[in-house]
Amino acid sequence: MQHLPCNRIYQESIYRSLEVEKWIYLSAIFGKTRMLYHLVAVIIAIGSMH
């Protein structure tokens, strides 16, 4: 009887850590694409200056 709520807490913590990992992964992807867009914008700006 004692280990049942413990198990639930364990499952919830796993679920939460997976959620956090998913958001870190998504933010990392968005960060990379944002950097890429920034790079392209800088290249276009330098190209249009010439």
N, C-alpha and C positions, 0 to 999 in steps of 0.2 A: 504493500500500500504506500510505503514511503517513497519508493523510487519512481512511481508513476508521474507525479508533478515534476520531478527532477528530469525525467526523460523528455517531458514536454518543453521544459525550459531549454534543454539541450537542443531539441529540434528547432525551437524558435531562434536560438542564437545562431544555429547553422543557416537558417533561412535569412536572418538579418545580415550575416556576413556575406552570403551570396548576393543579396540585394546591393550591399555596399560595393562588392567587387564588380558587379554589373555596371554600377554608376561610374566607378573609377575607370573601367574599360571604355565606356561610352564617352566620358569626358576626355580620356586620352586620345580617342579617335577624333573627337571634335577639335581638340587642341592641335593635333597634327594637321588636320585639314585647314584649320584657321591659319596655322603657320604657313602652309602651302599657298593659301590664297593671298596672304600677306606678301610672300615672296614674289608671286606672280604680279601683284599690284605694284611692288617696288620695281620689278623688271620693266613693266609697262610704263611706269612713271619715268624711269631712266631712259627708256627707248623714245618716249615722246619728247623728252627734253632735248635730245640731239637734233 
